[in-house]
Amino acid sequence: RRARDRDPPVAVLVGSGSVDVCWVPAMGSDYGKRPSRGGAWRARGMARSLYVRLVTDTKFATRALAIAVVTLALCSFGARQAYETVERFSGVRVGPPTQRCGASKYGFLRANSCHPFSLPAQMKRVDAHPKRCGRFTHTTAGFCLCDDDESATVIAAPKGCGTEPVMCEKACKQNPIVGRKLPACSPEDAKRREPCARRGATTTPSKEIIALLDELARAMGEPLGVKMPPGSRRDLYTDFVMYGRRMSEEAVRETRRRVDLFKKNAPAYPERAFTGRGVVIVGGNSPKFQTSYWVAIHALRRAGCALPIQLWFPEHESPDCERADELRRMGVTIHSFGDLVDETSASSGAHGAAAMTNRFMYKIVALVFSSFQEVLLMDSDNIVLRDPNSLFNSDLYSDHGSILWMDFWRGSAAPDLASVLGYDARANHTHESGQMVMDKKRTWEALRLALFFNAHSDVFYPLTVNYMGLGDKEIVSTAFLHLRVAYGVAPHGPDHVGVRDHDRAETLGNTMMQHDMDGVPMFLHANLGKPMGFVPADRTTYVRRWQISNGRGLHLPRVVNDAAGVEDFEMWYYDLLRRKRCWFDGRPAKHWYHTLGFGPFVEGFHVSDHYNVNDELQSFRAMVDAGIVFG
């Protein structure tokens, strides 16, 4: 019966004891063909096969997982690069709104601290339209961004934390505040400036200094090659000291041996290499440094300082010829670290005396190899209020041939520092390297040892200090202490300077103010928020950064003005940036908030957010008396 229902047989096979019929479909019949299946069926089949393979084959599953992770990471990276490329080509200015809530086109911009003009919570971009209309803001700090174009910015209701909520549509309509913008810098100012290749644009080291460099390089020897404990001291939560990790005994012995060997072989003070007195500053061509060193130099000349200035640059970062000529007119000579690097030594892997692998290493090299015998070394973001030449005439300098200034923190050297250099090498407080005064002849042994520590920064930086200042800041004092040579420390500690923060009793600090030997303010070291030319067109919409301090409270502006001998020092600073911004650095803004008609937005930190504060400093006495306990 089955056979009759199908196509007729075409063959009969006769076997022993049985008859078999072989059924073959007739030509043109669909019999025996695989039913047509859709793509979904095939996908399900592949998925089932893959699942079975993953479950039963461990090696295959491991390889597949690794491929998936790598693919996901590459896709994520590619998407991020594409997004950033679009952002870069679309510019950093606030984009046109796609929606508006009455007079408020952009809504409320929340600040990342309790000052209304602190850095915005959204750093990379600002939304081109409000998320909500007809609603009140939270009690957080910030302002309503009502409108923005090429010539002006309109805001309303700038407020701190814990303040009454506002409705931006209403605030922008009733009480708008207009901030005018400065015109964009010319294309000539905005383009990349090539270092001046003219002969004589850069001052080359003398033969005596080159000879000293060679002697020191030979005494330095090869890299130490010792293994430090796992964990970076750049972060408190990865700090190997926090985890109780130590250098091996072999590493300690080798480091100690190399220190002793260097002290034995290091050259004596070169009597003919150095002469005179002057200021040394390290510059650079990045936006972080370029405007800063111009401001530092103008501040020195404003204060009446007539000392010659040496401005040192990493190789290929020196200014163009036009600006080099202006610096020369201001009594500044240009020097390049490239003139100190021995290419042959570097290619062979040797650690030269001037070998530099990070920017922290530049300052000590500039200090040692400048042509001055007596040096005021300053950071490029350090702004003087008074003529610092008086420091060389102080009793402290006369007694020691050196002056260092204290930082906010207690000592944070690793325990292994005592094992390598002895217990005398550990200080109870840290030092601030934004400025130091040295007579090389009187402090030569310590300076050359500090240069050795600097050349082997991978070992001695983490041995001397933790995340609050990891770098070169403690190596000079460590050299003095190890050699048991007394050095001068300014008797008045630093003051934490910045702006009032609405939810804190302390300062949201952006600047460290240091004093002369009589306690009069001398330096404003702008640690956070480097000087840049992104300022508004009017004084009324300029955001002041030096308004309060831990030590002086709201009297700070008057104290600063008295020290500088002007009516309003911060307005001198603002006017300088406003007039010279395109000359200093005409490159366009990197961040959208630099383009507004209000600013610059303030950066800062609270000292009490960090542990190891030196609460014996006068700047913190009021906080201690108020019952604040530091960690």
N, C-alpha and C positions, 0 to 999 in steps of 0.2 A: 504493500500500500504506500509505503514511503517512496518507493521507486516510481510508482505511477504519478505521484504528485510532483515529480521532478522531471527533468529533461530525460529523453530516452537514452538507454545505455548504448555505448558504442563498442564495448568489448566485453567478452565473457571469458573469465579465466577458469580453467578446469584444473582443480587440484585433486590430490589424492584424498578421496573420502569426502570432498566438499566442493561446492560450486561458489565461486566469489564473483560478484558483479562489480566492476569498476565504473563508477558514474563520472562522466566528464561533461561539463556544461557545453551546451551548443554554442556555436559562434554567435556573437552578438548578445548573448545572455549576460545579466549582471551577477550570475551565480559565482560565488567564490571571491568577489571583490570586497575590499575592506570598506565598511561604511564610511561615508564622509563625516569628518569630525571638525569642529570649530577650533579657533585659536585658543579659546578658554580651556577647552579640554586638554590641548597639548600643554598649556601653561601649568594646569593642575598636575599633569603627569610629571613634568619636569620638577615641580616643587616636591612631589612625593618622592621622586628618586633622590633629590638633593637631601631631603630630610632623612631618608634611610641611610644615605652615605654619611651624613654628619653624625648620626647616632651610632653607627657601627664602625666607623673608621676614625680613630682618635687623631692620627697624624693629619689626615685630610681636614678634620674639623679645626685643628690648631692652625694649619696654613690658611684656611678660609677666613678664620677670625682675624689673623694678622693682616691679610689682604684687605679685609673690610675696614679695619681700624686705620690703616695707612690711607686707603681711598677716602675715608671720611675726613681725615685730617687734611689731606691735599685739597679736597673740595672746600672745606671750611677756610683754609688759607687763601685759595683762589677767590672765593666769594668776598673775603675781607679786602684783598688787594683790589679787586674790581670796584668795591664800594669806595675805598679810599681814593682810587684813581678818579672816579666820578666826582667825589667831593673836591678833589684838588683842582680838576679842570672847571668845575662849576664855580670856583671861588669860595672865599671864606665869608663874604658879606651875608648878612641876613637876607634870605630869599624872599620873593614876593609871596604874600599870604594867599592861600587858596580858599580861605574862609575868613570872615571877620565877625567879631562880636561887638557890634556898635563901634565905638571909638577905639577899642582895643583890638589890634590886628594880630598880636602875638601872644597875648595872655600874660600870665605871671611867671617870671624867671626866678626860680628859687636859688638862693645862695648856699654854698656848702659849709658856711659857718653862720654865726649870728650877726655879722656885719652885713648890711644890705648890699654893699658893693665888694664883698669878698668874691673869690673865684666862683663862677656859677656851678651848680650841681651838674649841669649838662655841659661838659667841656668841649666835645667835638663839634656839636652843631646846635642850632636852636630850631625848634619846630616852626615850620612856616605857617602854622595856624594854631589857635588855641584848641585844647582838647575839649573844653567845655565852655558853654556860654551861660550867662545868667546865674553864675554860682560864685560864692565867696571863696577867697583863698583860705589856706590854712593859717595858723599863727606863726609859720616859719618866716625866716628872713628872705628878702629879695625885693623885687620891684615889678611893676607892670610895664611891659614894653609895648607902648602904644603904636609907634610907627618908626620906620627907619628907611632912609634913602641915602644917596651919595653925599648930601650936604648936611644932614642933621639927624638926630635921634630924639624921639619924644618918649618920655617915661612918665610914670605917675606912682604915687604912694610908695616910695622907698621906705622899708621898715625892717626892724630887727626881729629877733625871736620873741615869742610871748606877747606879740602886739595884736591889736584888733584885726580880724580878717577884713579884707576889702573886696569889693566887686570891681574888677579892672575896667569893665565897660563904663561904669559910672565915674570911677576915678580919672580915667583918661579924658572923659568929656568935661569934667568939672575943674580939675586941677592938673593940667598937663605941664610938664617941665621940659623945655627944649634945650638940647645941647648941640651946639654947632660943631661940625667936623673941620679939621684942617684939610686943605687940598692934597691930593695924592702927590707923592714925590715924582719927579720927572723920570722918564725911561732911562736917562743917563745915570741918575742916582740909583735907580732900582736894579740895574744890571750888576752882574757879578764883577767885582773889582780884581783885576790881576795884580799880583805883587810887582812892585817897581823893580825892573831889571837893570836900571841905570847904575853905572859904576859909582860906588860911593854912597848909594842909598842906604846900605846896611853897613854898620861899623863892624869890622872883623876883629877877632881877638888878637892881642899882641903875641909876639913870639914867646914871651915869658909865660903867658897864660896857657898857650898851647903846650909848652914844655911841662908845665905843672899838670896839665890834663893827662899827658902821657905817663907821668910818674904815678899819679893817682890811679890811672887805669891798670897799670901793672900791679900796684898794691891791692887793688880790688879783687883780682883773680877771677876765676870762673864762677858761674852761678852756684849758690850754696847747694842746691840739689837736695835739700832736706824736705821731708814730707811733713806737712802741717796736719793737725787733727782734722777730721772731716767736719764740715759745717762752716758756713760763711759768717763772719762777724758783721756783715752789712745789715743783718736782720737779727733782732733780739731773739727770735724764735728758732733761728738756725745756728746761733752763736755757740761755738764748741765749748766756750767757757761755761755757759749756762748748763751744759750737759755734763760738765766735769771731765771733759776729755783733755788729755795732755799730750805733749810731744813725747816721742820715745826717748829713752836715755841716749841712744845712739845719735839722734837728731840734736839733742841738747849739747852733747859733747862736740859734735862737728861744728855747730854754730859757734860755740864758745871758742873753739880752736881757731876758727877763721877770724873772729873778732880780735883775738890776741895777735894773730899773724898780721892783720892789717895795721894794728897799732904799732907793731914793731917795724913794718916796712914803709909806712906812710911817710911822705916827704915833709920836711920841716917847713915853716912859714917862708914863702918866697919874698925876700925883702924888696925886690925890684918889680914885682908883678902888679902891685896895687898901690893906688895913691888917691888922695882926696876924699871927698864926702859927697854922697848923693842919694837919690831915691831910685829904687828898682821896682818895676811893675811888670807882670807877665800879662800880655794881651792875647788876642786871638781874633779870627775873622767870623766866628759864629755869632748869631744874634745875642747869645748869652753874654758875650764878652765885648763886642765891638763898640757899642755905645758906652758901656761901663768904663772902659779905660779913658775915653775922651772926657767923660764927666770927672773922673778922678784927677786927670791932669788939669782941667779947668779949675777944679776946686783948689788944688795946690796953688795955682797962680793967683786965684782970687784972694786966697789967704795971705798973699805976700811972700810965699816961699820962693826963694831964688835959687834953690839947690838944683844942680843939673839932674835930669831924669833919664834913666835908661829904660827903654820899653822893649821887652823881649817877646819874640814870637816863635811858635812852632814853625818848622820848615814849611815853606810855601804858603804861609798865612800872613805875611807882612803886608802893610797897606800899599795902595797904588802911589804913583809918583806925586800926584797932586797933594794927597794927604800927607805923604812923607815930607814934602816941603813945608807944609803948615806945622807939622810937629817940630821940624827943625827950627822954625821961627819961634816956637814956644820953649826952646831950650831942651828938646827931647832928641836923643839919638836912638836909632833903631838897631836891634841886635837879633840874630837868628840862632836858635838852638841847632839848626842844621850845620852851622860852622863849628860846632863842638863835637859832632858825631863822627867817629872814626868808622868809615864804611867797611874797611878791611876787618876791623875788630868786630863789627856788628855781624858781618857775614859769616865769621868763624864761630859765632855763638858766644863770644866773650862778653862779660858784663863790664862795659866801659864806665868810666867815672860819670859820663854824661848820658849814658844809655837811659832811655825813658820809654816806658810801656804804658803809662797813663798820665793824665794831666796833673795829678797831684804831685808828680815828681819834678815838675818844672821849677817850682819856686826855689827849692834848695839849690838846684843847679845854677839858677840865675843869681842867687845870693853869693855863692862861692866864686863863680867865674865872671862876675861883673868886675870892671876895672877899679871900682871904688874900694878904699880900705875901710871906710866907715859907711855903713849902709842902713837906710830905712827901707825895709822890704815891705811892700804893701800889696794887698789883693787889688785886682782891677775894679772891684765893686766897693771899694773903701773910699769914703768921701770925708776929707778933712774939714774941720770947722775953723781951725787956727793953724798958724805956721808951725809945722812940726820940727823945724830946725832947733827950737828951744829944747827938745828932748836930749840933744847931744850935749847941752850945757847943764843938765840936771846932775845932782849929787849921786843919784842912783847909777847913772851911766858912768860917771867919773869913777865910782868905786868898783864897778864890775866890768865895764866895757860891753854891757849887754842890757837890754830891757825886753822882757816878755810880758804878755798880758794874760790874765786868767780867763777861762771859759766858765760856763754855767754849771759844769758838772764835776762831781768827784772823780778821782782816778778810776780808770777801768782797765788797767793793764792786765794781761793774762798772767796767771800764776807762773807760767813758764818763763816770763821775762826775768823774774828773780833767779831762776835756775841758770839762765844764760848769762846775765849781766850782774847778778848780785842784788840783794834786797834794797840796797841804796838807790837802785835805778827806778824804783816805783814811787811816784808822787801821790800825795793825798788829794790833789786837785788836778784838773786838766788845764791846758793852755789854749789860747785862741791865736791862730797863726795869721789872722788878717793883717797884722802888722808886727814887726819885730825890729829892734835896733841892735846892730852888731858892729863892733870894732874887730875886724878879722884878725889883726895882729895879736890882740889880747885873748881872743877866743878860738884861735886856730885849731887847737887839738880837738875841741868839741865839734867845730864845724866840719872838719875832715871826717870825724867819726860819724856825724850825722849824714854826711854824703855817702858813706859806706852803707848805713842803714837804708838810705833812700835808694841806692842802687839795688839792694836786695829787699825791695818793698814787699814782695810776696811773703816774706817771713816777718819783717819788723813792723810793718803797718798793723797787722792783726795782733802782734804781741803787745803793742803799746796802747791801743785804744779800741773801743767797741763801735757800735753803729752810730753813736752820736759824735760823728766827726772822723770816721775811719779814713785814714790817709796820712799825710805828712805832719799833722799838727803836733804830735808829741815826740818826734824823733830828735829835735834839737834839745829839748829839756832832758830827754832820756840820756843823750850823750853827755851833757853836763853832769847829771846825777851819777852816771856810771864812773866818770872820771873824778868824781868828788870835787868838782870845780864849782864854786859859788857863782850864781848868775842873778841878775836883777829881775825882780818881779814887781810890776806896777802895784802900788799899795791899795789902789781903789779898784774894786771889781767891776765887771760889766753891768750895764743896765739893759733891761729887756724893753725895747722901744717898738711901738706899733700903733694900733688903733683900739678904741674901746669896743669890747665885744659885749653884746647886750645881755647874754645869759651868764656871764662869768664876772667874778670880782677882779680878775687879773687881765693882763694885756694880751691881745692877739698880736704877738710880736713878729716883726719882719726884719728888724735891724738890731744889731748889737752895738751899743754905744760904749766906747772906751774913753778913758780919761788920762790927763797928764799926771804928773807926780803930785800936783796940788789938788787933784780931784775935779778939775775943770774939764768939761767935755772936749775931746779932741778929735775923735773918729766916729763916723757913722758907717758901720759895716753893713751894707744892705744884703744880708745873707739870702733872704727870700724876696722874690720880685726884683730881679736885676733891673737896673736902669735901662729903659727902652724909650724910643721916640713916639710911642702910641699914646699921645695925650690929646685932649680936646682943644678946641680953638679958644675957649674962654676959661679964665681962672675960676669962674663960678661953678663950672661943672667938672673941674679937676678934683679927683678924690685924693685928699691928703693922706699920707702914709705915716707921718711922725706926729702923732697927736697926744700920746699918753705913754707913760712908762711905769714899770713896777716901782722904781725908786722915786721918781719925781711926780707921778700922778699926772693930773691935768695941767700942772705947771711946766711940763716938758717944753712946749713951744717957746715959752719965754726964756727958759734956760738955754735952749739951743740958739736962739737969736742973740742972747747976750754973749755967748761964747764965740759966735761967728761975727759979732759986731755989726749986724744988719737988722733991719726992721722985721724982715720975714724971710728966713733962710730957705724955707721950702718953696717960696715963690721964686727965689733966685734959681733953685733947682728946676722948677717947672718952666720958667722962662728960657733957661738954657736948652732944655729938651725941645721946647716949642720952636725956638729960632734955628737950632742946629740939627734937628732930627734927620733931615735928608742928607746932610753932610756926614753925620756920624754913621748912619746906616739907613739907606733908602729902600731896602728890600720890603716887599709888601708883607702884611701881617700874616702870621701863620694860623692864628685862632680868630674865630668870628668876633669874640668879645673885645678884641683889640681894635675893631673897626667902629665901635660906637662913639657917640659924641659925649660920653661920660667915661671917666676912668683916670688912670689905670686901675683895674680891679686889684684889690689888695690880697696878698698872700700872708700866711702867718701860722704860728702854732702856739699852743699854751704850754708853758714850761711844766706845769703840774701834770700834763698828760704823759710825762716820761719819768722814769725812775732814775735814781742816782743824782738828784739835784743837790748842788752844794748850798744847803740852806744857811750856811754861815756868811754868805755874801750879803752885803748891805742891801742890795736890790730886793732881796727876798725877806728881809727882816719884818716888814709890815705884814706880810702874808703869814709868817710864823707866829707873830704876835696875835694875829686874828684867829689862830687855832688851826691853820692849814697844816697838815702833816704830809711831808714829801716822802716818797718811797726810797 
